[in-house]
Every structure is written in C-alpha cells, then in structure tokens.
C-alpha cells in the first residue's frame, strides 16, 4: 500500500480508503455485521489504514461497526466521519461529534467532515465550532464534502480545510474544472467517493449479468439508466481490455486511473466482499502507462459527452 500526507497535516493516509457506507445497511443490502467487522480488520492487516464513515450511514450503525472492529488497534487507523447537514449549528456539531465518538469507541476523530452544505446555517458558525474541536484535540483534521467551488472558497476563509471529498470517477469528472486546481494550489487533499460509480465500473452490469431491481436506489441514477449503460459500454470494453492485459480486475483499473490523476490523494472504495476487498487493496499497485491513461481519458470524455451532452 502507498501512503500520502493529508494536505498540510501530519496524517499519512492510504491511497485506497475503505468506504463504510454499505456497512450501515440503509440503502444497501447489508451482510452480517460479523463479516463486515472481519473485513475491516483484514483491510487494516493488508495496509488500508483509512476508514470513511458517517452518522448518516445506517443511522450510526456503520460507525458502531467501525468502532467494534478497530478499537483495539486505534492508533494504527485514520478514521473519518461526518456531520449531517441538519446538524451544522455549533451546539449540534458538538453533539454530533460526541455521538460519533461514543459509537466509534474512541477519544478522538482523525477527520471530521461537513457531509453536505446547508445554506440555511452560516458556514462561519459551523466552522468556528470545528475549529474549537480541533483546538481541543477532539478532531485532528477538518474536511468538507459535496461543496461547490464557491462554498469551498468561503470555507477556507474561516478554517484550514485539510481535505475535500467529492464524487469522482471515469464517469463523473465535474471536480476537474475548478475544485481540483484550487486544491492543488492550496495544498488541500482531495479524495474521491463513488470511485467505481456505485458498481458500474466493476463491469458487473455490462459483462457479469447483474441488473438493479426497481427498488434499488441506483435504478433511477444517471449511470444506471438502460440507454446510458449502453453508452458506457465503449469505456467498459476498454477497461476490460486493459485489465486483461495486466491480469487485473476492471475495478482496479478504474481506481488506478483516479490515483494517477494529479492532486488526488486517495480513492474511497466500499465493499462487503472479501474478494473485492483484496482487489481494492491491490489497485494501489496497478501501474498504467501514459498511453493507457491517455486513451482512458479520451474515451471517458467521449462517453460523458454522449451521456450528459
């Protein structure tokens, strides 16, 4: 596993982070808690030291599972969690943080994010409380998630923003226009979620015969609409060819592409499968040639133009 500094902090995070949304159940079909606890411990044994959860993930259940799994090896871990948008008033921020500390069974949180912005609550007030928590050593780094460039610029006027988390993949590249260069210029870490586009970039829905049921939350999402899935096929065929040439999984090529983008600190990838976990871990070691990066870039842009116009 490869590690990288988180922005201006002294935290070293793994290039592949364990996304813990699925562990809470919620919109995902949750497997056994015992299996997920084992997966978290296996990830740590194999080099992933960064675990990303949130209050919203299963109403705190994801945090509870992370806490059970990692409490005995807390000093080896970087644990990130998030405050929900309705809890961004100063008193609510502190109360949310205290609840996360209890569920995670820890005395401190490495990275605390604003999960989604809330235009009804002054950002200055929210980040003032985040700053106090950092001064009190209750949190070690401050992050924002799902912020626009305007919101990010406002945030950095109130606090040292250490990391930005946004959706990013070969099929979602909006952050490249403004947020990516801003983060590079200001030494802010940038980490991706939905790194394999909620499963589309695994190849399972193009080559593996999988489909989403009508009650699956992804069924109405842009990338899962049948006509869009057909437009994505050209990119998936290319990923499959590159993966085959390296004896790798399609998802590993998709994650490696993210990690090869300048300014990207880490890619968050979630799973409840031991097989996929081991593939995620190995993705950090996949090497792509400049030609492969260029053709993936070109094909990705072509497909996105076809989907989004």
N, C-alpha and C positions, 0 to 999 in steps of 0.2 A: 504494500500500500504506500502511496505517496501522500505527504502531508504538506500543508501550506499555512502560512500565517493568516489569521483572520484580520484583515485590514491593518489598523495601527495597534492592535492588541498584541499580547504575547501568547495568545492561544494558537496552538497548532491543530488544525482540523484535517480530517481525512478527505481526500479528493472525492471519494464516494461516501455520502452520508446515508444513514438508514432512516427512511421516511416511515413514520409510525402512525400515519392516518388510519391505515387498514386495521391496525391492532385494536382500535376502539370500536370496531363494528360500524355503527352509524350507517352510512350509505353503502358500505362494503359488506360482503358476506364474510363474517368473522369466523375463523377457525378456532381451535381450542386455545385458551389462554396459556396452557402449559406448553403447547407447541411454539407459541409466539415468544414466550419467555426464553425457551431454549434457543430460538433463532437469534434473539438479541445477544445472548451470551456467546453464541457461535460467531456472530459478526464481530464482537469485541475480540474474541480469541484470534480471529483471522485478519485483524488490522483496522477494521472500521472503528473509529473512536468517537464519531459524531452521530448523535441521535436526535431527530427532529420530531417534536410532538406539539400538542396544543390543547388548551382547555376544551375547544370545540370538538375534538376527536373523540366521539363516543361519550360526550358529556363528562370528560375527565378520565374515562376508563383507559385510554391509551397511556396517559400519564401514570396511572396506577400500575400498569403492566411494565412500563419502563422502570419505574421505581423498584418494583419487586425484583426485576431481572438484574439491575445494575447497582443496587445499594451497597453490595459488598465489595464492589470494585469502582466506587465513585470517583476516586482520584485519577483513574485511567480514562475517564469519559468526558466528553463535551456534550452537555445536554442543553438543547434549545427548546423553549416552549413559547407560547404566545398568549397575548391578552386579546379577548374578543372585542369587536368594535363598540358594543354597548357598554363595555366596562372601562372606558377610557377617561372618565373623570378621575381626578387624583386619588380620592378615597377608594374608588372602585379598583383602580390599578393596583393599589397596595393589597386590597382584599383578594383580588385575583391572584396576585403573586404568592400571597400566604397560602391560598388553597393549593396552588401548584406545588409549593414546597412540601406540603403535607402529603399530597398524592405521590410525589416523586421520592419521598422519604430522604430528603436532602436538606442541607442547611444553606445552600446557595444554588443559583441558576447561572449557567455559563453565558447563555444568550437569551435575552428576553425580547421578543418581537411585539410590535403592534401588528396584529394579524391582518386587519383591514382598516383603512382610514375611516373616520367618522366626521363628516363636515359639520355636524351639529355640536361637536365638542372642540374647543380651541386646542389645536395641536401644541401650542406653547404650554398649556396647563398639563397636558398629558406627559410631555417630555420632561417637564420640571419634576414630576414625580419619578419618572425613570431615572433622572439624574440623581435624585436623592437615594434611590435604591442602589445605584452604582456606588455612590459615596459611602454608603453603609456596608458595602461589600456583600450585599444580598444578591446582586447580579454582577456579572463581570463584563458584559458587552451588551450594547443596545442595537436592536435591529428593527427594520421596517419591512413590511411585506405588502405587495399589491399597491404600492404607491405610484402615482404618476410622477413625471419629472418635476412638475411644479410643486407637488407635495413633498418630494424629496429635497428640493432646494430650500423649502421652508423649514423642513426638519433639521437640516444641518446648521441652520441659523440659531437653533435652540440647544443643540446637543451634538456630541460626537457620535455620529451614526457609524457603527462599525461594520454593518453588513446589511445588504438588501437582498430580499428573497422574492423572486418572481417566476412566473411560468416561462419556461424556455425549453425549446427542443427544435429539431429539424422542421417541425410543423407549427411552431409558434416562436416568432423571432422579433416581436414588437420592441423588445427592450434594446435592440441593437442601435436604433436611430439616435436616442438621446441618453438613456439611462446608463448604458454600458460605457460610453466615453466619459460621462460625468463621474462614474465610479472609478474609472482608471485614473482620471485627473486628480481625484480627491482621495485616493488610496482607501477606497471603501470596498470591502469584499462583496462579491456577488455570487449567489448560489441559486441554482435552478430547482424548481419543483415541476411535477409532471414531465420529468426528463425523458420518459418514453411515451409521452402523450396518452397517459392513462391506459396504456397497453397496446395502442395501435402500433407503436414502433418496436414491438416484440415480434411482429409477423404472425401472431396467433390468429388475427382476424382476417388475414389475407391468404395465409398458407396452411394454417392449422385447423381450419374448420370451425373455429369458435364464432359465436354471434352473441350479441347482447339482447337480453329479453326486454320486452316493452317496459317493464317496471324497473329496469336498471337505470340509475340516474344518468348514465352515459349515453343512453339511447337517443336522446334529443340533442346531444352535444355536437358541435360543428363537425368534428372529425369522424364521428360515428354514423352520420347520415349516409345512407347507401350510395348516393351519387358522389359524395365526397370520398368515400372509401375507394371507389373505382378510380378517382383522380389521383389518389395517393399511391396507387399500385406501382407506378413507374419508380417512385422513390423506394418503395419496399423491395422491388426487384433488385434495384441497385444495392441496397443494404444487404440483401441476401447473397448477392454475388461476392461482395467484399468480405462478408462474414465467412462464406465458404472457402475463400482463398486463404483465410487465416485460421481455419478450424475454430471459429468463434460463433457465438450466438448473435442474431440480428440486433438484439437489445444492447449487446456490448459495443457494437459499432456506433449505435445511436448515442450511447453515453460517452464513449471515447471522443466522438465529434464535439460534444459540449466541452469536455475537458481540454480540448485542443484550441478552444476559442480564447483569444487574448482577453484577459480581465475576468474570466470565470474562475472562481475559487474552488467550487465544489458542485457536484450534482447530487441531488437528493433522489433516491430511488427506494420505493417501498415494495415489500413482498411479504407473503406468509409461506412461501415455498422455499424449502432448503436448497433445491436445485437452482432456483432463480437467485437466491441469496449468494451462492457461490459464484454464479455468473456475474452478478453485480460487483462483487469484490474484485474479480479478475479484470473487470472492464478498465480499471485504472492503469493496467499494464498493457493494454492493447495499443499498438503503435500504428498510426495511419500515415501513409505517405502524403506528400504535398499534392500529388495528383489525385489521390483519393479524397482528400479534404476539398480540393477544388471542384471535383465532379459532384460531390455531395452538396456542396454549396449551390452550385448551378442548378442541380435537379430540384433541390429543396425550394429554391426561389421560383422555379417554373411551376411546381406543384402548388405552392402557396398562391401564386398569381391566378392559377386556374380556379382555386377554391374561393379565394377572397376577392378576386377582381382587381 
